[in-house]
């Protein structure tokens, strides 16, 4: 297993079940041990970012709401109470190692909209320059089911790629990836290293193991695709033991996901990491070949347009068999895209009534997914 001490910037994601006990609340001994690990890495020169779940779970315990399903407004109220307690706990725990901390609350729009993405990145960068540990969580007090990440695994991956982290560590209730969910299949085999997240690897994913958790192995693999495509390595390991980061350092069981050999950088990292495309364009075989060779997507290669998107939105590009092969920022609104799909460039002006862009998606705004999960600039 890779030593954590070789990495310059590490994002660590903590699940709710690791941090909060259903009856007694915050697991302070565990949090203190993790904070000690972070202090060791920071002393060695690493910058650490924390993505911490647990606000709703902690608020639920403080408010005595039990295990029943909560209405949206109850979840938001629980988050409001839990966020205060959680931020204070992180400040106290990290302070034991003479580390400063700052709380960052993000919603989906903060990383999906370019201007807010840059703002969030600037704030977190400033905290790191000031030698403070950013403690980041989804802003559950205002997020709704329509705009939330739904899990902090993908949030952590977006933060890691946004900040150029070398490594993303997902601390979970399972010690790595298996060929099948080990709780259901005693014959499941542990996988120590994943070179690429292929469809076969994705097929091994199971569901969330705890009602406190919104994620499962599937969301962890989704996170892995976002992270590794941008050149960030990822580790999935058990967080149930004390000092879980030093456990990795000691060589205890964990799955290591290698970063892409051809990572997306900068502006295209943002495009590639968009969680939910606003629409989809199904293209023909000729367009698939053109995209793979680094060309723009022309209307002539588009066979089907779906979704209600606007110019500048991120859309997914699908092969004839329905497999996503690229993402990009579309140059047309959905209504105009439907009208010009399949047309040659010379025919576009006649149909639309004005001189328009020749490309449906320009190569500069395009990120192509190669077979096996690697993603590169178009």
N, C-alpha and C positions, 0 to 999 in steps of 0.2 A: 504494500500500500504506500501511496505517496506520503511524504512527510509534509505536514501543514506549514512547517517553518520555511519552506521554499517559496511560498506564495506571498506576494506583496500586498494584495488587497483581497479580503475574504468576506463573503456575505454568508451569514449563518441564519437559517430559518428554524424557528422553534414552533412546534405544534401545540395546540391548546391542552391536549391530554398530558403532555409532558410537564407543563407549567402549573396546571390547576387541578386540584383534587376535587371531586364532585361534592364532598361533604365538608372538608376542612379548609378548602380554598387554596391560596397560593402555596406552592411547594418551595419554601424559602431555602431549605438546605440545598436542594437541587439547583436553584437559581444562583446561590452563592458559589457553588462548585463550578458552574458554567462561567460565571463572572471571573473566577480565578483563572480559568483556562484562557479567557479573552485577555486578561492582564498579562499572562505569560507570552502570548502571541504578540501583543502590543509592545511589550518590552523588547521583543526580538525585532521590532521594526515594522510589523504588519499593521495595516489599517483594517479594522473590523467594522462591518455593518451588520446590524441585527434586524431581522424581520420577525417580529414576535406576535404570534397569535395569543389569544387568551382573554381579550377584553370582555367579550360577551360572557364567556364561561366564568370569569372572575366576578363580573357584575351580577350574574345570575346567583352565584353563591352568596355574595354580600347582601343582595335583596331578598334572599330566601325564596327564589322562584321555583326551586325543585327541578325535576327532570322533564316536566311537561313541555310540549312544543310551544314555542313563543310566537305571538303575533309580531309582525314586522316592527311596530312601534315599541313593543316590549323588548325586542332584541336591541333596538336602537337606544332605549333607555338603559338597558343593562350595560351596553357598550359605554355609555356616557359615564356611568359609575365605575365600571371596570377600568377604563382608560386612565382615570386619575390614580387609582390604586396601583395599576400596572406600571405607569410611568414613575411613580414614587419608589416602587420596589426595584426597578431597574437602576434608578439613580443611586439608591442606597447600596445595592449589590456591587455595582461597578465602582462606586466611591470607596469601597473597602480596599480596592487595588489602586487607589489614587487616580481613577479614570473619570473624566467628565462625560456626561451623556446629554443628548438632545432628542426630543420626541418629534417624529415626522408622521403625520396622518395623511394617507393618500387615498384617492378614489380612482376608479378606472380612468376617468377623463384626464387625470393628472399625468398619465403616461401615454394615453392614446392620442391626445391633442398636442401637436408639436410645440406650441408656445408654452403650455403648462409643463410639458415634459422637460423643456430646457430650464424652466424656473425651478422645478423640483431638483434637477441635477445640480443646478448652481447652489441651492441651499445645502444639499447634502455635501457637495464638494467643500463648501466653506466650513461646515462642521468638521470635516476630516482635516482640513488645514489647521483648524484650531485645536487639534488633538482630542476632539470629542467623539464619542461613539454614537452614531445615529441609531436610534431605536425606532423602527418603522413598522407601521401597521396599517391595514386597510381601515379607512375611516367609517366604521360601522355605525356611527351615530347619524350619518346622512346618506350612506349608500343604500340603495334599494335593490330588489331582486333583478331589476332590469339593467343596473349599471355596475354591479359589484363584480369583483373577480370570482367570488364563489369559493376560492381557496387561496391560502397564502403561499402555496408552492409556486404558482405562476407569478404571483406578485413578487416573490423573492427573486425569481428568474429575471423579471423585468427590471428590478432594482439592480441586480448584478450586472446585467448587460448595459443598462443605462449608465452605471458608474464605472464600467470597464474593469470589473472584478476579475481576478485570475481564477478564483475558485468559488463555487457555491456549495455549501454544506446543508443538506436537508436532514435535520434531526427528526426521527420518526419513532413510531412504536414498533417498527420492524427494522432488522439490521442490514437490509439490503434488498436487492432484486433476486427473485427466485423464478424458476421456470413456470411456476404456478403459485397461487396463494397458498403458503405453507399451512395456514390454519385449516384449509379444506383438503389439501393433498399432501399426505405424509411422505410421498415419493418426490416432492418438489426438490429440485437441486438449486443450490446457491450459485449465483453468478458473480465472481469477484471483479471482472472488468468488462465494460461494454465499449467496444470500439466505435460503433454507430448505432443509433436507435432506428432499427429497421422495423417493418411491419411484424416480423416474427417476434421481436423484442416487445413491441406494443401489445401483442396478443397475450403476453404473460401477465399483464396488469390485472389487479383485482379491485375491489371497492374499499371504501373507508372502513377501518376496523373499530372506530369508536364514535358514539353519538356526539362527542365534543368536537370531532373533526369533520370539516367539510370536504377534505381531500382524501385521496387514496393513492394507490400506486399509479393509476392512470394519470392523475394530475401531476405526479412527480415526473413521469416520463414526458408529459407535455412541457413541464418546466425544463427538463433536460434538453429537449429539442430547441427551446428558445436559447438556453444558456450555451450549449455546445456549438450551435450555429454561429454564435458571436465570438467564439474562441475562449469561452469560459469552461473550465473543467467542472465536474459536479461529483459530489459524493453523497450517497444515501447511507445512513447508518442509524443504529439505535440510539435514542436519546434517553432511554429509561434509566441508564446507569448514571452514577455521579461522575462529574468531570468528563463529559462525553467527547469533548474535542481532544483531550489528552489520551482518551481511549483509542482514537484514530491514530494518534502519534505512536502509541504502543503497539500498533498493528492488529488491534482487535477487528472483528469482522465488519466489513463495509464494502459497498459496490462503488467502483470508480468509473466514471464516464469520461472518456477522452474527449478533449475539445476538437472541433473540426480542424483539419489541416489547411482549409481555405476559408477562414472565418470572414463573416460580414463585419464591416467596420463603420463607425460613424453614423451618418445619415441613414444608411441602409440597414443598420442594426435596428433602428426604430421601425422601419417598414417591416422587416422580417419578424419582429417580436409582437406586432399587433395581434391582440388576442382574438378579436372577432371581426372578420372582414365584413364590410358593408354590403357586399354583393359578390357574385361569381360570374366569371366568363368561361364558357366551355369552348375550347379551340380545336382546330383540326390537326392532323398529324404533321402537316407542313409547318404550322406555327410552333408545334412542340420542338421540331428540329431547329427552327429559326431562333427560338428563345434559348435553347441549349448552346447555340453558337454565339450568343451575346447580342442578338439583334432586338430591336423594339417589337412590340406587339402591334401589328397593323389590323385595321378593321376587317380586311379580307380573310384573316385567319380565324375570326370569331364566329362560332356557329350558334351559340345560345347565350343570352344575357338574363341573369336573374338577380333580384334584389332591388331595393329602392335607394340608390346611392347618388351622391352629388359629385361633381368634378372635384378632384383632390382627395377623395376618400380612398381608403385601402380596399382593394378587391382581391379575391383569390382567383387564380387562373387554373382551370381544370383540364386535364387531358381528355381525349374522347372516351376513355373508360372511367372517368369520374375521379381520377386521382389528382390531388393538388400538386401542381408542378412549379408554381411561382406565386408571388404576391407583388402588387405594385400600386402606385397612385394613379388612378384613372383620369384621363384628360376630358372625359365627357360625363354629363349627367346620364342617369339610367335611360331616360326616354330617348335621348339622342343616340345613345349606344345601341339601343334596340333598332333604331331606324337605319343605322349605317353598318350594322353587323353583316359581314360577308361581302361588303362592297370594296371595290378597288379605290385607291386614293383619288383618282381623277373623278370618281362619281360622287364623292362626299359633298362637295359644294353644291351640286345640283339638287341633292336630296335635302340638305339642311338650309340652303338659301344663303349661306355665307361661307367665306373662306375659313376653313377650320384646320386643326392640327392633323397631320398625316398619320400619327401614331395614336392608337387607343391608349397605350401605355408606353412612354418613352423608356429606353433602356436605362437612362440615368435614374429613373424612378422605379426600377424593377429589381426584384431579388428572385433568383431562380433556385428551385429546390432540385438537387440532383438525386438520383436513385440512391437509397440507403440513408437518406436523411441529411446529407450535407447540404448546406445552402451557401450560395455565393452571389456576388454582385453580377448583374446581367451583362 
